[in-house]
Amino acid sequence: MSHNQLDKKSEAWSALFSEPMSDLVKRYTASVFFDQRLWKADIEGSLAHAEMLAAQGVISQQDLAAIVKGMAQIRGEIETGQFEWKLDLEDVHLNIEARLTQLVGDAGKRLHTGRSRNDQVATDVRLWLRDEIDLILKLLGELQHALLEVATKHVDVVMPGYTHLQVAQPVSFAHHLLAYVEMFARDAERMQDVRKRTNCLPLGSAALAGTVYPLDRHRVAKTLGMVDAQGTPMVCQNSLDAVSDRDFAIEFSAAAALVMVHISRLSEELILWMSQNFGFVKIADRFTTGSSIMPQKKNPDVPELARGKTGRVVGHLMGLLTLMKGQPLAYNKDNQEDKEPLFDTVDTLRDTLRIFTEMIGGQPNPATGQKDGGITVNAQAMEQAALKGYATATDLADYLVKKGLPFRDAHEVVAQAVKAALSHACDLSELPLSVLQGFHTAIEKDVYGVMSLGGSLNARNTLGGTAPVQVKAQIERHRARLHQKEQP
Ligand code: ARG
C-alpha cells in the first residue's frame, strides 16, 4: 500500500475486507466528528510514544525526526482549521496517523509499532480529562472566592434559617453562603482525588495483552506528566484492565454530577429568594429574561437552566455506568460511547461554574476597581421575614432552661407565647413583659435581648454555629485554605 492511498479506513487496517462499508454504517461507527477534540492529547501521546521507541532503538532517530516534523505541521493545520477531517478515517487517531503518513511516508507507518488504538484512545481521554479537571479545579476555587466575598459583606445580615422550608431560627446570610463554600470545597477534593486515578498511563498495553517490543512505559509516563506527587511514574499495571477501564470517566462524572447538584440547590434558593414572596436578593439583569406577555416579569433563567442542566449531567453518569456494566474484557467498541457524555459533562460544568461565579460575585470593573453586577442583597426583607416567623422562639425556650426549667416544659411555655403572639399578629418580642410573665414568672426584662435577632445569632457561638464571630473565623479559614491550594 503506497502512502498516498491511505485516506480510507479500510486501507488503513487491512486488505482482508472484501466489501466496503455502507455510508450509514460508516456514520454509525465513526467518532471523528466528536472525538477530534482529543487531537492535542493524541499528538502529545504519539510524540511521547515515538520518542520512547527511538530511545529504545525500535525506530530510528531519522524516523523520530520525521514524525516530530510531520506532527508539527499537523498541529498547525488543525489550529488554523485547514486540517481535513475524513469520515472515511473513522476517528481522530486514524485521521492524524493517515495525514502523518501522507506527509512523512514510512516513518508515519512506524509510529503505530507496539501500540493499538485501544491503549491510544484510553491514553488520549485520560490526558484530555486531566487538563479539564485542572481547569475545573481552578473554576471551583473562583466560585468559592466569589461566595466568600459576598459573605464577607453580609456577616451581620440576618435571614430566616429554614427547615422544611418553615422559618426555623435566624441565621447570618454569610453563614448560609458558607454552607455552599463547604460543598464546593468537598467537590474540589473529590476532583483532586479523581485526578490521581485519571493521570495513569494505559499506553504500552497495546491491543490487550502487552507487546513484543521492548517498551519503556515509565519513560512515556514521565514525558506525559503522568506522575504522582513524588514524581513517580503512574502506569496502568494490567494491560487488559488498562485498555478497557473507564472508571476514571465514571468517577469524574459522579464528582461532576455532585457539583451540579450543589449548583442546583443554590439555584433553587436563588429562584425562591428572587420571587416577590421572598424578595431577598436580585441578580443582574443580564442573567434574567423578560416575558413576552407579562411586562412586569424578570425571570431567573440562568439559575433555572442550571437546575435543568443538572438533570443532563446526572443522566450522563447513569449512561456511563450502564455503558460499562455488561462489557467483557477487554476493549469493546461500546467504549467509543464514553466520549459524548464526558464531553458534554465537562462543557456544561465549565460554563455553569463560570456563569455562577460572575452572577454571584460580579465582574471586575477596571474603571472603579470594584466588581459590578453581582448578587444584590435586601437585608431588610430578610430581617422582616425572620421576624415574621417567630424565629427566636427557641431562644426564649433556652432562656427559660437557663432559669431552671426542664427543656420540655420550656418548650410548652413558649408554644403558649407563640399562640398569643399569633392571635395579636405581633412578634414575640412585641408582647409586653406582663403578658410574657403570665406564661411563666421566671421571665424578666432581660428576655428582650435574648429574643432579638442579633441576640439569637450571637448566642449560637459554637464552632460551626451562626454567631458572627464564628462566621468571620470560617471566612478566614476558607481564605487561608484556598490561598494554600493556589500556591504552585
Ligand atoms: N474510536 C475508538 C474509540 O473511541 C478508538 C479505539 C478503536 N479500537 C478498535 N479496536 N476499534 O474507542
Residues whose N, C-alpha, C, O or C-beta is under 5 A from the ligand:
A	BS01	LIG	S31 D91 R117 N118 V121 N335 Q336
